[in-house]
């Protein structure tokens, strides 16, 4: 009976995450979830199309936090700790942001170079 319960939980948390994420991304065919279990609990690794990263993370991380909260509820219902890892192949680099585009050597300081302070 316990084995059946574990298999049922495996279906619930993984399928739940896939269902929620596929509903909010633009490329649902590129959504995949890997499930691993260790001494810390269940780890769900979410892989999505890089262009959909903003949809899953949301403004200030609110969407990702909401998904994590829902997964904790699913885990609590099944007496397990469920964690979410969002796989980012680019290592968290922001595309198109000012910090990544502008480097110190690119800034024109010629107007203040001769100031004596």
BADO-265735 format. One record per atom (N, C-alpha, C): residue number from 1; atom name; y, z, x. Coordinates in pm, 1 decimal. Layout:
REM residues N
SITE|NUM|CA|Y|Z|X;
...
END
This chain:
REM residues 117
SITE|1|N|-119.7|0.0|81.5;
SITE|1|CA|0.0|0.0|0.0;
SITE|1|C|126.2|0.0|86.0;
SITE|2|N|124.8|76.6|195.5;
SITE|2|CA|240.9|83.5|283.2;
SITE|2|C|269.9|-52.8|347.1;
SITE|3|N|165.4|-126.1|385.5;
SITE|3|CA|183.0|-259.2|444.1;
SITE|3|C|246.9|-354.4|344.3;
SITE|4|N|203.8|-346.0|219.5;
SITE|4|CA|261.3|-430.6|115.3;
SITE|4|C|409.7|-397.5|96.5;
SITE|5|N|443.7|-269.3|103.7;
SITE|5|CA|583.4|-226.5|90.0;
SITE|5|C|668.4|-281.6|204.1;
SITE|6|N|615.3|-278.0|327.6;
SITE|6|CA|688.8|-332.4|441.4;
SITE|6|C|710.0|-482.2|426.2;
SITE|7|N|607.5|-554.0|381.3;
SITE|7|CA|621.4|-698.1|361.6;
SITE|7|C|722.4|-729.5|253.3;
SITE|8|N|722.4|-648.0|146.7;
SITE|8|CA|818.2|-667.4|38.8;
SITE|8|C|960.1|-646.4|89.1;
SITE|9|N|979.8|-542.8|171.5;
SITE|9|CA|1112.2|-517.1|226.7;
SITE|9|C|1156.4|-630.3|318.5;
SITE|10|N|1064.4|-683.9|397.9;
SITE|10|CA|1097.5|-793.9|487.4;
SITE|10|C|1150.1|-912.4|408.9;
SITE|11|N|1090.2|-936.9|295.4;
SITE|11|CA|1135.4|-1047.2|211.1;
SITE|11|C|1272.4|-1013.6|153.3;
SITE|12|N|1289.7|-890.6|106.9;
SITE|12|CA|1414.4|-854.8|39.8;
SITE|12|C|1536.8|-861.7|129.4;
SITE|13|N|1535.1|-795.6|245.8;
SITE|13|CA|1657.0|-792.0|326.4;
SITE|13|C|1690.7|-928.3|385.8;
SITE|14|N|1591.7|-997.2|435.8;
SITE|14|CA|1616.0|-1128.3|497.6;
SITE|14|C|1660.0|-1230.7|392.1;
SITE|15|N|1587.1|-1237.1|282.2;
SITE|15|CA|1622.3|-1332.3|176.9;
SITE|15|C|1756.5|-1298.7|113.2;
SITE|16|N|1785.5|-1169.8|99.6;
SITE|16|CA|1914.0|-1128.2|44.1;
SITE|16|C|2028.6|-1177.9|131.5;
SITE|17|N|2015.7|-1158.0|263.1;
SITE|17|CA|2120.1|-1201.9|355.5;
SITE|17|C|2137.1|-1353.4|349.8;
SITE|18|N|2027.2|-1427.1|351.3;
SITE|18|CA|2035.6|-1573.4|344.0;
SITE|18|C|2104.6|-1617.6|215.3;
SITE|19|N|2069.0|-1554.8|104.7;
SITE|19|CA|2127.0|-1590.8|-24.9;
SITE|19|C|2279.0|-1569.6|-24.7;
SITE|20|N|2323.5|-1453.6|21.7;
SITE|20|CA|2466.4|-1421.3|21.3;
SITE|20|C|2543.4|-1515.7|113.2;
SITE|21|N|2492.8|-1536.1|234.1;
SITE|21|CA|2565.3|-1618.3|331.6;
SITE|21|C|2568.4|-1764.4|288.7;
SITE|22|N|2457.5|-1815.5|237.1;
SITE|22|CA|2455.0|-1955.3|192.4;
SITE|22|C|2554.3|-1979.7|79.1;
SITE|23|N|2583.9|-1875.3|2.6;
SITE|23|CA|2678.4|-1889.3|-108.4;
SITE|23|C|2822.9|-1897.6|-60.6;
SITE|24|N|2853.1|-1850.1|60.0;
SITE|24|CA|2993.5|-1847.2|103.1;
SITE|24|C|3027.8|-1947.0|213.6;
SITE|25|N|2929.1|-2008.4|278.4;
SITE|25|CA|2958.1|-2101.3|388.4;
SITE|25|C|2966.4|-2245.1|338.1;
SITE|26|N|3022.7|-2329.5|421.4;
SITE|26|CA|3034.2|-2471.3|388.8;
SITE|26|C|2911.2|-2551.7|424.8;
SITE|27|N|2829.6|-2500.2|517.4;
SITE|27|CA|2708.1|-2570.2|561.9;
SITE|27|C|2586.7|-2480.4|540.5;
SITE|28|N|2541.9|-2463.6|415.7;
SITE|28|CA|2431.4|-2371.1|388.7;
SITE|28|C|2299.2|-2412.6|452.2;
SITE|29|N|2282.9|-2540.0|483.6;
SITE|29|CA|2157.2|-2584.9|546.2;
SITE|29|C|2143.5|-2534.5|689.8;
SITE|30|N|2254.2|-2494.5|751.2;
SITE|30|CA|2251.9|-2446.9|890.0;
SITE|30|C|2242.3|-2295.1|901.2;
SITE|31|N|2214.2|-2227.5|791.3;
SITE|31|CA|2201.4|-2081.4|792.0;
SITE|31|C|2056.6|-2044.3|821.4;
SITE|32|N|2038.5|-1957.3|921.3;
SITE|32|CA|1904.8|-1905.1|949.2;
SITE|32|C|1915.9|-1758.2|987.0;
SITE|33|N|1811.6|-1682.9|956.5;
SITE|33|CA|1809.7|-1540.2|984.0;
SITE|33|C|1680.9|-1506.4|1056.7;
SITE|34|N|1694.4|-1436.4|1170.0;
SITE|34|CA|1578.4|-1385.0|1243.6;
SITE|34|C|1570.4|-1235.7|1216.4;
SITE|35|N|1450.1|-1187.4|1190.6;
SITE|35|CA|1430.7|-1045.8|1159.1;
SITE|35|C|1342.9|-982.6|1264.9;
SITE|36|N|1390.8|-873.8|1326.7;
SITE|36|CA|1311.2|-798.8|1423.6;
SITE|36|C|1314.9|-650.6|1384.9;
SITE|37|N|1205.4|-582.2|1415.9;
SITE|37|CA|1195.3|-440.0|1387.0;
SITE|37|C|1166.0|-367.2|1516.7;
SITE|38|N|1241.3|-258.4|1542.5;
SITE|38|CA|1216.1|-175.0|1659.8;
SITE|38|C|1239.7|-29.6|1621.6;
SITE|39|N|1248.8|57.3|1721.3;
SITE|39|CA|1266.1|199.8|1693.6;
SITE|39|C|1400.2|231.6|1627.5;
SITE|40|N|1497.3|141.8|1639.7;
SITE|40|CA|1629.4|162.9|1578.8;
SITE|40|C|1632.2|118.4|1432.4;
SITE|41|N|1533.2|43.4|1389.5;
SITE|41|CA|1528.9|-5.9|1251.9;
SITE|41|C|1513.2|-156.5|1249.4;
SITE|42|N|1569.6|-217.9|1147.8;
SITE|42|CA|1560.4|-362.1|1127.3;
SITE|42|C|1688.4|-427.2|1180.0;
SITE|43|N|1673.0|-532.6|1256.5;
SITE|43|CA|1787.9|-609.5|1304.0;
SITE|43|C|1777.3|-749.7|1248.0;
SITE|44|N|1878.1|-788.9|1172.4;
SITE|44|CA|1885.8|-924.9|1119.5;
SITE|44|C|1989.7|-1000.3|1201.2;
SITE|45|N|1946.4|-1107.5|1266.7;
SITE|45|CA|2037.2|-1190.4|1345.8;
SITE|45|C|2068.9|-1314.8|1265.2;
SITE|46|N|2195.4|-1330.6|1231.9;
SITE|46|CA|2240.9|-1441.5|1149.4;
SITE|46|C|2293.2|-1553.4|1238.3;
SITE|47|N|2238.8|-1672.4|1219.2;
SITE|47|CA|2286.9|-1790.3|1290.5;
SITE|47|C|2342.4|-1887.5|1188.2;
SITE|48|N|2467.2|-1929.8|1211.9;
SITE|48|CA|2534.5|-2021.7|1120.9;
SITE|48|C|2604.1|-2130.3|1200.4;
SITE|49|N|2651.3|-2231.3|1131.3;
SITE|49|CA|2731.1|-2336.2|1193.1;
SITE|49|C|2860.2|-2272.5|1245.5;
SITE|50|N|2900.9|-2302.6|1368.7;
SITE|50|CA|3022.8|-2241.6|1424.5;
SITE|50|C|3147.7|-2262.4|1338.9;
SITE|51|N|3152.6|-2371.8|1264.0;
SITE|51|CA|3269.5|-2396.1|1179.5;
SITE|51|C|3275.2|-2301.3|1060.1;
SITE|52|N|3164.1|-2236.4|1027.5;
SITE|52|CA|3159.1|-2142.8|915.6;
SITE|52|C|3182.9|-1998.2|957.4;
SITE|53|N|3207.4|-1974.7|1085.1;
SITE|53|CA|3222.0|-1837.6|1134.8;
SITE|53|C|3333.4|-1762.2|1062.4;
SITE|54|N|3443.3|-1828.6|1034.5;
SITE|54|CA|3554.9|-1763.4|966.1;
SITE|54|C|3520.6|-1719.2|825.2;
SITE|55|N|3437.3|-1796.9|756.0;
SITE|55|CA|3396.6|-1759.4|621.3;
SITE|55|C|3312.6|-1632.0|622.0;
SITE|56|N|3224.8|-1619.9|720.5;
SITE|56|CA|3134.2|-1505.1|726.0;
SITE|56|C|3206.5|-1380.7|777.2;
SITE|57|N|3293.5|-1397.0|874.5;
SITE|57|CA|3363.9|-1281.0|928.6;
SITE|57|C|3478.1|-1239.0|835.5;
SITE|58|N|3553.8|-1333.8|785.8;
SITE|58|CA|3662.3|-1301.1|693.5;
SITE|58|C|3784.3|-1248.7|764.7;
SITE|59|N|3889.2|-1226.7|687.7;
SITE|59|CA|4014.0|-1175.5|744.1;
SITE|59|C|3994.0|-1031.7|790.5;
SITE|60|N|4025.8|-1008.9|917.2;
SITE|60|CA|4010.9|-877.9|981.0;
SITE|60|C|3867.7|-824.2|971.0;
SITE|61|N|3770.3|-914.0|957.9;
SITE|61|CA|3630.3|-871.9|954.7;
SITE|61|C|3584.2|-812.7|822.8;
SITE|62|N|3663.2|-828.9|718.3;
SITE|62|CA|3631.1|-765.6|591.6;
SITE|62|C|3504.7|-821.1|526.9;
SITE|63|N|3482.6|-950.6|534.4;
SITE|63|CA|3363.1|-1008.5|473.0;
SITE|63|C|3238.3|-963.1|546.2;
SITE|64|N|3241.8|-966.4|678.6;
SITE|64|CA|3126.6|-920.4|756.9;
SITE|64|C|3097.9|-773.1|728.8;
SITE|65|N|3202.6|-692.1|716.6;
SITE|65|CA|3183.6|-550.3|687.0;
SITE|65|C|3122.4|-530.8|548.8;
SITE|66|N|3165.0|-611.5|453.6;
SITE|66|CA|3108.7|-601.8|318.3;
SITE|66|C|2960.9|-639.5|318.1;
SITE|67|N|2925.4|-743.6|392.9;
SITE|67|CA|2783.9|-783.8|402.5;
SITE|67|C|2702.8|-672.7|466.9;
SITE|68|N|2756.2|-611.0|572.3;
SITE|68|CA|2685.9|-500.1|639.1;
SITE|68|C|2666.0|-382.2|543.6;
SITE|69|N|2766.5|-354.0|463.6;
SITE|69|CA|2755.6|-244.7|366.1;
SITE|69|C|2645.5|-273.6|264.4;
SITE|70|N|2641.0|-396.7|214.9;
SITE|70|CA|2535.7|-434.1|120.1;
SITE|70|C|2397.4|-423.8|184.0;
SITE|71|N|2385.6|-465.2|311.2;
SITE|71|CA|2256.3|-455.5|379.8;
SITE|71|C|2215.2|-310.0|399.9;
SITE|72|N|2311.0|-221.6|422.9;
SITE|72|CA|2277.9|-78.9|435.9;
SITE|72|C|2224.1|-24.4|304.6;
SITE|73|N|2278.1|-71.8|193.5;
SITE|73|CA|2229.1|-29.0|62.7;
SITE|73|C|2087.2|-78.6|41.3;
SITE|74|N|2062.1|-205.7|74.7;
SITE|74|CA|1926.5|-260.6|64.3;
SITE|74|C|1831.4|-180.2|152.7;
SITE|75|N|1873.5|-147.4|272.4;
SITE|75|CA|1790.0|-69.3|363.4;
SITE|75|C|1765.2|71.2|312.4;
SITE|76|N|1868.0|136.1|260.0;
SITE|76|CA|1853.2|272.2|208.4;
SITE|76|C|1755.7|275.0|91.4;
SITE|77|N|1759.4|173.4|11.1;
SITE|77|CA|1668.1|163.7|-102.5;
SITE|77|C|1523.3|156.3|-54.7;
SITE|78|N|1503.0|100.6|64.4;
SITE|78|CA|1368.8|83.9|120.4;
SITE|78|C|1340.5|180.8|235.5;
SITE|79|N|1425.0|284.5|249.4;
SITE|79|CA|1407.5|385.9|354.7;
SITE|79|C|1404.7|324.7|495.0;
SITE|80|N|1495.5|233.8|521.6;
SITE|80|CA|1503.7|170.5|653.1;
SITE|80|C|1649.8|150.3|689.9;
SITE|81|N|1673.2|144.1|818.5;
SITE|81|CA|1807.4|116.9|868.6;
SITE|81|C|1815.9|-33.3|898.3;
SITE|82|N|1909.0|-101.4|833.4;
SITE|82|CA|1923.2|-246.1|849.9;
SITE|82|C|2056.7|-273.9|917.6;
SITE|83|N|2052.7|-346.2|1028.4;
SITE|83|CA|2173.2|-383.3|1103.0;
SITE|83|C|2187.1|-534.1|1105.6;
SITE|84|N|2310.3|-579.7|1110.6;
SITE|84|CA|2339.5|-722.5|1113.1;
SITE|84|C|2406.8|-759.8|1244.0;
SITE|85|N|2354.4|-864.7|1306.7;
SITE|85|CA|2416.7|-922.7|1425.4;
SITE|85|C|2449.9|-1067.4|1390.8;
SITE|86|N|2575.1|-1103.9|1408.3;
SITE|86|CA|2617.0|-1241.6|1383.0;
SITE|86|C|2618.0|-1313.4|1516.8;
SITE|87|N|2527.7|-1407.6|1532.5;
SITE|87|CA|2513.3|-1480.6|1658.6;
SITE|87|C|2631.7|-1574.2|1676.6;
SITE|88|N|2697.6|-1561.3|1792.2;
SITE|88|CA|2811.4|-1646.7|1825.0;
SITE|88|C|2781.5|-1718.6|1955.2;
SITE|89|N|2744.9|-1846.9|1949.2;
SITE|89|CA|2709.6|-1919.3|2072.2;
SITE|89|C|2825.6|-1933.8|2169.0;
SITE|90|N|2948.2|-1917.4|2120.7;
SITE|90|CA|3065.5|-1932.0|2206.7;
SITE|90|C|3109.7|-1798.8|2265.5;
SITE|91|N|3037.6|-1693.5|2238.8;
SITE|91|CA|3067.7|-1563.6|2298.1;
SITE|91|C|3195.8|-1499.3|2249.7;
SITE|92|N|3238.8|-1530.5|2128.8;
SITE|92|CA|3357.2|-1467.6|2073.4;
SITE|92|C|3487.5|-1534.8|2112.5;
SITE|93|N|3481.4|-1647.4|2181.6;
SITE|93|CA|3604.3|-1718.0|2220.7;
SITE|93|C|3671.3|-1775.7|2097.1;
SITE|94|N|3798.3|-1756.1|2086.8;
SITE|94|CA|3874.0|-1808.1|1972.9;
SITE|94|C|3922.2|-1948.5|2005.3;
SITE|95|N|3898.1|-2036.8|1910.4;
SITE|95|CA|3943.8|-2173.8|1928.7;
SITE|95|C|4082.7|-2188.0|1867.1;
SITE|96|N|4171.8|-2251.5|1940.8;
SITE|96|CA|4302.8|-2282.6|1886.5;
SITE|96|C|4400.3|-2166.2|1884.5;
SITE|97|N|4360.5|-2053.2|1934.3;
SITE|97|CA|4450.6|-1938.4|1935.9;
SITE|97|C|4549.0|-1949.4|2049.8;
SITE|98|N|4661.4|-1882.5|2037.9;
SITE|98|CA|4764.9|-1889.9|2139.3;
SITE|98|C|4715.3|-1833.7|2272.5;
SITE|99|N|4637.8|-1726.5|2268.6;
SITE|99|CA|4591.6|-1665.5|2392.9;
SITE|99|C|4502.3|-1759.0|2473.5;
SITE|100|N|4418.8|-1837.0|2405.0;
SITE|100|CA|4331.0|-1925.7|2479.5;
SITE|100|C|4404.0|-2050.9|2528.9;
SITE|101|N|4510.2|-2090.6|2458.0;
SITE|101|CA|4581.9|-2211.6|2495.7;
SITE|101|C|4685.2|-2186.4|2605.8;
SITE|102|N|4750.3|-2072.9|2602.5;
SITE|102|CA|4861.0|-2046.3|2692.4;
SITE|102|C|4816.9|-1959.7|2809.9;
SITE|103|N|4837.7|-2010.1|2928.9;
SITE|103|CA|4806.1|-1933.5|3048.9;
SITE|103|C|4935.0|-1900.5|3120.2;
SITE|104|N|4931.2|-1799.7|3204.6;
SITE|104|CA|5050.7|-1753.5|3275.1;
SITE|104|C|5116.6|-1866.9|3353.9;
SITE|105|N|5037.3|-1950.8|3418.2;
SITE|105|CA|5094.7|-2058.5|3499.3;
SITE|105|C|5155.9|-2170.2|3414.2;
SITE|106|N|5126.0|-2172.5|3284.3;
SITE|106|CA|5181.7|-2274.1|3195.9;
SITE|106|C|5320.0|-2238.2|3142.3;
SITE|107|N|5362.7|-2115.3|3162.1;
SITE|107|CA|5490.9|-2070.2|3107.9;
SITE|107|C|5603.7|-2108.2|3203.2;
SITE|108|N|5707.6|-2169.8|3148.9;
SITE|108|CA|5823.9|-2210.3|3229.2;
SITE|108|C|5915.3|-2089.8|3248.8;
SITE|109|N|5925.6|-2042.3|3373.5;
SITE|109|CA|6012.0|-1927.5|3406.0;
SITE|109|C|6130.2|-1968.8|3492.5;
SITE|110|N|6158.7|-2097.0|3501.8;
SITE|110|CA|6262.9|-2146.0|3591.7;
SITE|110|C|6401.5|-2089.6|3556.5;
SITE|111|N|6426.7|-2061.6|3429.9;
SITE|111|CA|6559.2|-2011.7|3390.7;
SITE|111|C|6583.1|-1868.2|3434.4;
SITE|112|N|6481.9|-1792.9|3466.7;
SITE|112|CA|6500.5|-1652.7|3507.0;
SITE|112|C|6452.9|-1625.0|3647.9;
SITE|113|N|6410.3|-1726.9|3720.1;
SITE|113|CA|6356.9|-1706.0|3855.7;
SITE|113|C|6463.5|-1656.0|3953.5;
SITE|114|N|6588.2|-1696.7|3935.9;
SITE|114|CA|6691.5|-1657.9|4033.0;
SITE|114|C|6769.3|-1533.2|3991.6;
SITE|115|N|6725.8|-1463.3|3888.2;
SITE|115|CA|6793.0|-1339.4|3848.4;
SITE|115|C|6768.9|-1230.6|3950.9;
SITE|116|N|6873.2|-1152.9|3977.9;
SITE|116|CA|6859.7|-1041.9|4072.1;
SITE|116|C|6865.0|-912.3|3992.4;
SITE|117|N|6751.9|-852.3|3979.5;
SITE|117|CA|6742.2|-729.2|3899.2;
SITE|117|C|6706.3|-613.0|3988.0;
END
